[in-house]
Structures are given as structure tokens and as C-alpha cells.
Amino acid sequence: MAELDTSSGGGHKKGGVKKAKKLSTRIDLTPMVDLGFLLITFFIFTTTMSKPKTMEINMPFKDPNQPVDTKSKVKESTALTILLSKDHRVYYYEGIGSDATQPPKVEVTNFKTPGIRQVIIDKKKKVEALVRSGALSPTDKTTVLIKPDVNSTYEDFVNIIDEMSINGIQVYAIVDISPVDKEFIALTEAANGGN
């Protein structure tokens, strides 16, 4: 509490002139320190610490009783294979590249606009057109195979997973890159002059 010091500084009368008393003020800051600690304690207990940023990946259910041969296979017409490589390069081709006698046409892009997003949108439109025409069954959906190379970055992997979410791709798989796919990348780089 604030208190006033009312002690007089001397009351001598000189020549009949009366001097006014000097009053000094003294403020006790002890309650203010208590209030400060109460506020600090309140803010510590009510503050939420930064939550870790995580990404949710829905993994498919694996039925142990289901025979291996009845599992669904990826159709060439619905598949898009994406190869993540160095320097934020994204190589892609339509299909799964299963025919060794006829290698797919591998093209290169990146994550900048339009980039890989436009490729995914175009593939999704092609599959929807095939479903509407009756060439595919209504249950067939665009399937993306993501194959990160050893020299690709984690940032690229997160970006491609984000693209799946943004474009509404419900069926995608993260697959180990094969030596054939690495050869596709090498041939594409050679054809583009090392770029």
C-alpha cells in the first residue's frame, strides 16, 4: 500500500512567517511484486506450448486372411508414376513401366507452377474421361506411384504428399525406386543435356 510520511521538517517560526510542512511520499512496492509473480504464474500455466507439426498418413488395412492373388492390381491406364530426384526435379511417366520392351516417355518438371500439380490434374481428368466413356469401371480411380530416389530431399517428399491431398488423389503408394526407374532418370538427363 502507498503510505504518506507526515513527519515535519521543523516548525521554527522566523519573523512571523509560517513555513508549510514538507510531506514526503513513500510507495511500498511489495504488493506489486506479489502481483507480478501471480501474473507470471498465471501466464505460464495457461500458455500452450508449440505443438509438433505432423502429417497424417492413412495406411491401408491389410487383411491377413485375404489371398495374395485376389488383391487389386494397378491398371496401366489409371497409373501415374512420379520419381523424385536431386535438385527438386520430378520425373514422371504414365503407367507403371512394367513393359521392358517399350519404355515409357519420361518427362521432367518441378514443384513450381504449373509443374507436377498440372500433370496430376491432367491425369485425373484423363481417368475420369475413361470412366465416363465406359473404358474403365466406375470404381477405378487415378493411382499415383511415388518413388523417391536416394538423392531426393525430405522436403520434396512432403511436397508430393501435399499435392496428393490438394488434388484429391485418394489412391497413392510410396514405392522403392527400382534400377529401371534410375535408368529412366539417367536417360532423360542425358537426353536433356545433363539437366
N, C-alpha and C positions, 0 to 999 in steps of 0.2 A: 504494500500500500504506500501511497505517497504520503509523506508527512512534512509538516512545516516546522522549522526550527524558529521558535519565537523568543529566543534569548536576546536580550537587549545588548547593544554595544556600548552602553554607558549613558547615563542620563544627567550629565552635568549641565547646569544652566549657565550660560555665559551671556551676560548683557541682556538678559531677559528674552533672548531668542530661544525658543524651544526647538530642538532638532527632532526630526522624525526618527522613529525606531527603524533600524535596518533588519529586515526579515530575510533569512536565507532559506532556500528550499533544498530539500534533500529527497531524492527519489530512491526508494528501495526496489531493486530490480530482481529480488529473489522470486517473487511470484511470476515474473516474466520468463525467467529461466525455466521454471516448472512448466509453464505453458508451452515453451519451445520444445521441451522434451516430450510432452504429451502429443504435440502435433507431429513431431518426427516419428514417434512410435505409431501413431495412427496411420501415417502415410506408408510406413514400412509394412504394416500388417494388411493394408488394403490395396497395395500395389501388386499388379500381376507381372511376374517376370516374363521376359520374351519367350514365347513358345517356340519349340523347334519346328522348322519348316520341313514338312514331309510330303511325300507324294504317295497317293493311294493307288496301288496297282491291284486290280481284281484278277486273281489267279483262277484258272478254270478248275472245275471239280473233276477229279479223276476217280472213276468208279472201278475198284479193283476187280469186280465181277464181270466187267464188260470185256469180251474177247478183243484181241488186238485187230483182227481183220474187219470188225464192224465199225471201227472208228471212222469218222468222216475224213475224207481226203480233200486237199485243196485243189480246186479246179484251176487250170491254166488261165481260163478266161476271166476269172474273178480275182486273180492274184496280182499283186504289185510287190516287187522285191526292192528294198531300199538298202544300199550298202553305205555305211558311214565310214569316212576315211579321214586322212590328215587334212589340215588347213581348212576345216569346216566344209569340206567338199562332200556332196551327197550324190552318189551314183545310184541309178535306178534303171530297172527294166520291167516290162510287163511279163507276167508269168512267173514260174518258179525256176526256170532254167534247167529243166530236167532232161531236155533233149540235147545230148552231147554232139550230135551230128549237125544241129542247126543252132549255133549260139545266138542268144538274144541281142537285140540292139541296145547297148548300154549307153546311157546318156548321163551327163553330169550337170548338177545345179548346186544351189546352196540354200541357206535359210532366209535370205533376203527376199523382198517382194519382187516378182511373184514367187519364184523359187519352188521349193518342194510342195508348198501348200497348193499351188495351182495344179501341179502334177496329180496330187491326191484327189483334188476336186474333179479333174478331168476323168480320172479312172473311176471314181464313184458314179459320175454321170454315164459313162460307158456301160458299167454293170447294170445300172438302173434301166438303161435303154434295152439291154439284152433281156432283162426280166420282163419288161413291158411287151417286147416282141414275142416272148414265149420261148426264146432260145435257152433260157435258164429258168429254173423253178423259182417260185416266189420266196423260198427260204434261202436262196443263195444271196450272199452279201459280199461286199468288197472285202478282200482279205489282204492284209499287208504283212510281209515278212521283213523284219528289221534285223539286219546283220551288221553289228558294229565290228570294225577292224581293230586290231591291237593298237594302232596309232591314232584312233579317233578319241575324242575327248568326252568326258562325262557330261559336259555342257551340251554337246551335240545330241547325246542320248536323251537327256531331259527335254531338249527342244523337239525331238522327233516324237516323244511320248506326248508332249503338249499338242503337237499337230494332230495326233490321233484323236485327242479329246476335242480340240477345236472343230475338226472336220466331221465329228460324229462317227468315226470308224470304230465299230464295235468288235470286230474280229481282227486281231493282230497278234503276231507272235515274235518273240525275241529269239533268234536262232544264231548259233555259232556260224561264223563265216567259213565257207569252205575254200579249199585251194583253188577250185574252179572259179569262184567269185573273185578271189585275189587276182587270178589271171585275167578276168574280165576288166578289173580296175587297171592293171598294168597295160593291157592292150588299149584301153580307152585313153589313158595318159599318153601312151606312145603316139596314138593317132592324133591327139590334140597338141603334140609338141611338148610333152612333159608337164602340161598344165592340167 
